[in-house]
Amino acid sequence: MSKRSFILLVSCLLLLLGAVPAQNAVAGGRPKPPPPPATGPRNIILMIGDGMGPQEVSLGRLVDRDGLSIDVMDPKPGSMTTNNVYGEVTDSAAAATALATGQKTYNGAISVDVNNVPIQTAWERAEAVGKSTGILSSVFLADATPGVWTAHTAERSDYTAIATAEARRGVEVLLGAGEHYFLPNGAYGTGGPDLVAEMQASGYELVRKDSELLAAPATSGKLVGFFGGAGTMTYSLNRPIKEGLTEPTLAQMTGKAIQVLSRDTDGFFLVVEGGGIDWLGHKNDAAGVASDVSALDEAAKVAWDFAKADGNTLVIVTADHETGGLKLPSRLGQVNVGALRGVSATTDVIWNAMQGGTSITQAMQTYAGITPTKAEVALIQSCNSELGVSDALNLRAGVAWGWGPCEGGHHTATKVPVYAFGPGSTTFDSTALDNTDIGKYLLGAMVH
């Protein structure tokens, strides 16, 4: 039985038992007929590259030896503005709220308006019409971008409230980092219930390894998985150097989610976040950003392949905002792609090695494939942080960021790309989109 059929059956039973309010019935006790269905894709997959502006996509395209699948999926992407309700540079909470609800709000708000009144989200609409739903992220699930779909709170730092909403409100597939937010005293000591135990008791299959995820049957119905640490899963660039890694890729998570959710004949709504792009953009880590863009693109390829075969699935790939003010030369041939491809670890790994006793020269040789010059060594020493490593590598690669030496990147007002494929995709061809346009479309498309 589909999820929609189950909901209708329960509603009819409640009606017969006299439990349906009078306003939902007409004379004779019969329920009102459902509204006529509108047009819309049966399934929608929304993929969000947190912090992924057009320059980040260009960087990923340059470094990825195979090119990006999204360029083939949608050769002429649209673009959209991202500012918050006050016209300010947005944070992830306000931007993701716009994507989820079609309404702008203030920075820090999780699907509430400026008066802190909850706003209906596309996820809630999808659940209401009987679709199965999933939320995936490469960072912690109680973070703002994955959190806005199920939660309503005035502060994005209310991690317990966000985790509780994700655990209790009926998401069929929930995969990402940050299990400790779902455990008692997990959210920075604020306390809370054992949501992991609750989910297991209510029928969720719990997985914590890639092998367990891949082995989970499509018939599991409800699936929750926690991977990586408190903040993020392993960045894509670091996967080859991490011994004994048992975390799935974002593409594997996406594939399993589609496998489970697509059994619902009423359709599904899936949100996938590549959150590492933003975290690495704040660190001005060009090689790391490029690698995580590729990781999101691999997940998008999985979604696209399904959509091509299914014929009634819309795939949207976009961002909540740009992070770091990344600047590439006007002539992309001036980027030292070889220098970027030679980096085998994120800058925090390289800096931690230096802090652990490895010399600057040895660490850069091991993880960046270069012997640093005296000037580069001095730059790293002067910053006395991983940002010095980023600055040195960026100079080598010929890329720049929007802030000065030894200073991390912040969000910008740069318009972000919107790639789309499938029924309804022409809606997003415009270069004059706003993030609320996606939210409004999603709400309107959740009709059957």
N, C-alpha and C positions, 0 to 999 in steps of 0.2 A: 504493500500500500504506500502511495506517495505521501509526502508530508502534508501536502494540501488536502488530499482525501481524508487523512486522519483528522486534520483540523475541522473539516466540514462535518465529519462524522460526530466528533465531540460536540460541536455546536448544535447539531440536530438533537443529540441526546439531552443536552442541557435544556434545549427548548421544550422537549417533551416533559422534562422534569420540572418545568416552570422556573428554570434558573436564568432564562434569558430576559433581560430588561424589556419593558413594554415597547420602548422606542425602536427596538430591533424587530418588531413583529407587526403584522397588519391584521385586519379583521379576520376572524376565524382561526387565529393562532398560528397561521403559516408565516414563515420568515419572508422578509422582503427578498426579491430576486437579486442576485449579485449584479453589480454594474456591468455594462457591456465591456468586454475586454478591449483595451487599446493595443496598438501595435508596439512591439518592443522585442528585443532579443530574449530568448529563453534564459540564457546564461550571460553573466557579465563578469569579467575578470579585470579588476583595476590594479595596476601595478604602479607603485610610487617609489621613485628613486629619491629618497630624502636628500635634499641638497644638490640635486642633479640639474644644473643649468645647461645651456647649449654648449658652453665651453667644456664642461665635464664630459658631455657626450662626445665632443670632438676629440678630446684627449683619449677616451676609451677607444674610439674608432682608430686613432693613430697607433695605439699600442697593441691592440688586439690583432694578432697576425691573420685571423680569419675574417676580420671585419665584423660589423654588428648586424644581427638579424633584424633589428627594428628598422634599419635603413631599407631593407627589402620588404618588410611587412608594410611599411608606410613611407614611400620615398618622398612625400611632400607633407611633412608633419605641420600641425598648427602650432600656435604658441599662445601663452596666456599670462596675464598679470596675477600677482599674488599678494598685494598689500592687504593689511588688515582693515577693520572697519573705520579706523581713523586715518587711513591713508599712509600709515607707517609701514616700515619694513616688518614683515611678519615673522612670527616664530612658528614652530611646527604645529602647535596647538591650534592657533587661529587659522592657519592655512589648511590643515587637515579637516578642521570643522567646516570650512567653506566647501571642501570637496565632499564631505559627508552629508551636509545639510542644505547646501545652496544658499547659505546666509553667512555674511561676514560677522566676525566678533573681535574681541580684544585679545591681545597676546596673553597666553596662559590659560585661556578658557577651553574647556572640553565640552563641546556641543551644548553650550548655553549662550544666550544672547547677552547684550550689554547689561541687561537687568538680571542676569543669572537665571533666566527662565529656560528650561530645557527645550531644545529644538529637535524635532524628529529627524532621524538619520535615515539614509538609504538602507543601511543594514536593518533597522527596525521595520522599514517598509517591506524589505525582502522577506523577513520572518513573518510579517503579517499576512502576506499573500501565499505563504506556504513554501517558499524556496529554502533550500539548504544553504548554509553560509559557512565561510571560513575566513580566518584572519591569520596571516603568516608574517613574520618579521625576522630579520637577521640581527636585530637588537632586542632589548627587553620588551616583553609584550605589554607591560604597564606604562610604556612610554607614550608620548602624546599621539603620534601618528597612528599606531594600531589601537590606541585607547578611545579615540573619538567616536568610533562606530557604535559601541555598546554603552558607554558611560556618559554621565552628565555631571560635571563638577566645575566649580569656579576656579580651581587651581590644578594645573597639570601635575603638580607634585603630590597630589592626593593619590598615591600609587595603590593604596589599599582599596579605595573606592573603585579605581579603574580595574584592578585585578578581580575584584569581587563581581563587577558587572560582566567581565569577560567569562568568568567561571560559571555564573549562575543564570545568565540570560538566554542560553540556548545555542551558542555558537557550536556548530557540529565539528569543525576542525580548527584547532588552535595550536600553532606551532611557532616556537621561537626561543629566545633566551630569557633569563630572569626568573627562574623558578622560585627564588627566595621571596619574591613579592607575593607569591601565592601561599606562603607558609606563615605560621604564627610568628610575630615579631620580625617578619622578613623585610618590611618596608621601612628601613632606617629606624627600627625600634618602635614604630607606631602601633604595632600589634595587629591582630586580625585573626580570622578563622583559618583552619587548615583547609584551604581551598582545593589543594591537590587531592586530599582524602575525600573531600566532598564530591569532586568530579568522578573519581573512581567509583564511589558508591552509587552515583547516578548513572553509571554505565559507560563512562569514557574509558577507552583503552589508552593506557599511559605508556609512552615510549621515551627513551632517553639516549638512544644510539641510532646511528644511521641504519644499522642492520635491522634493528627492531622496527624502525619506520618503514623500511622497504618490505619487511615481512608482514606488516599489518594488512589484514585482508580488506578488500574494498567494501566488504559487507559489514565492517566494524561499526559503521553508522556514526559513532562519535569517537573522535580521536584527539588526544592532547599530547604534545611532545615538548620537552624542555631540553635545550642543548646549549653548550657554551657556558659562559659565566654569568655574573650578576648583570653586567651591562650589555655585552655583545657576544655573538657567536664569533668564532675565529674569522678574522678578515681574510678575504679571498687570497690575497698575496701571501699570507703566512701559512696557508694550508699545506703546501709541499714541505715546509721545514718543521712542522709540528709532528713529532713522533707520537704514534699511537692515537692519532686523531679519530674520533668516532662520531663526529658531527656530520650531518648531511649537508649538502649544498642547498642553496636557495632553489635551484632547479629541481632537485630531488624532492624537496618539500612541496613545491608547486605541483609536480607530477602526482604525488600521492594524494594531495588535497583534491585535485581534479578527479582522480580515480574514485575517491570516496563520495564526493559531492555529486558527481554526474550520474549517479544511480537514481537520483530524485527526478522523476518525470516532470515535475513542476519547474525544474531548473534550479540554478544555484547562483549565488553571489559570492565572489572570492576577492579578498583584498590581500595583496602581497607587497610588503615593504622591503626595499633594499636600504636598510638604515645606515649601513657602514659608510656610505658615500658622504653623508653629512658629518659623521664623527671624524673621518679622515680629512674632510675639507676644513674643519676647524683647526686641524694640525698642519694645514698646507702640504699634505703628503700627496704629491702628484702621482707617484707610481701606485700608491695604495688606492687612490680614488679611481684611477684608470682600471685597476683590477676589479674593484667592486662594481664599477659600471658594467664591465664584462660579465660579472656574476649575475647581475640583474638581467642583462641581455640574454643570458643562457636560460634563465627562468622564463623570460618573455617568449623565447623560442619554443619552449614546452607548451606554453599557453597558446601560441599562434598555431602550432601543429595540431593541437586539439581543435581549435576553432576552424581550421581549414577542413578537417575531417567531419566536424559536427554540422557546420553550416548555419547554426543558429546561436552562435556565441560571439559576443563583442569583447574585444580585448583593447584596453586603454593603457598606455604606458606614459606616465608623466612624472611630475615632481611637485613637492609642496612649495619649494623655494630653492634658490641657489645659495650655496654656502662658500664663502671664502673670497669671492670676487676674482675667480681664476681668469688669468689673462694669457692668451696664446698669441704668438706673433701673427700679423696679418698674412704673412706668407707661412703656411703651416710647414713648409719644407725646412724652415729654420729651426724647428723643434728637433732636438737631439733625441730621436726615438730610441736609438741604441742605448743611450744612457738610462732612459726610463726602463727599458726592457732588461737592463742588467741588474736592476734592483730586485732582490729576492725576499725582502722583509719590509714591513712598515717601519716608519721612523721611530716609533716607540720601542720596537724590538731592538733596533740598532742602538738607541740611546741607553736602553737598559743594559745592553752588553757592555757599553762603555762604563756605566755606573758600577757594573759588576767586576771591573778590573781589566777588561779588554781595552787595549789602547785604541785611540781614535783611528789610527792608521789601520790597525788590524781589523777593527769592526767594519770600517768602510770597505776594505778589501774583501772581507767575508760576505757581507750582505749587500754591497752596492757594486762590487766588481771594479772598484777604482782605487788608486792610491791617491789620497787627498793631497792637495798642494798645501804649502805653509799657510796661504791665505784662507783656505777652506778649514784647516785645523783651527786657525785663530778665530774664524767665524763661529765654529761650533763651541769653542771655549768661551767666547764672549757672551753667547746666548745662554750657555749653561743649562740647556734643556733640549728636548727633542726638536724644538723649532729651529735650532741651529743646524741640526742634521737636515731638516727640510729645506732650509735656506740654501745650504751648500749644494744639495742635490738639484734644487730648482735652477740655480745658476748654471749648473752643468747641463741641464736639459734645455735651457732657454725658455723656461716658463716663469710666470710671475703671478703673484696674488695681490689682493687689494689693500693689504696692510703692510706696515714696515717690517724691517728686520727684527727677528726674535719675537714677533707678535703674531698670534694666531688669527685665523680668519673668522669673520662673522657673517651673518646672513645679509643678503643684498636684495634690491628690488628688481633684479634682472628678470626678464620674462623667461619662462621655462617652456620646453617643448611639450607637445602633446601628439603622441603617435597613436593611431587607432586602426583596427582591422575588424571587419565583420559587419553585420547589420547595424545601421545607425552610425557607422564610422565617419560618414561625410559630415556629420554634425560638428566634428572637431577639426575640419580642414582650415578653419579661419585663423588668421594671425591676430585677430582682435578679440580673443576669448579672455574671459576672467575665470578665476578658479570656481566662482559660484555657478558658472555655466555647467560645469561637470556635475556638481551636486544637484542642480535642478534637473538635469537630464536623468541622472540615476534615479531620483525620486519618481520621475514621470515614467520611467521604463519598468519599474517594479509593479507590473500589472497582472502577471499570470505565472 
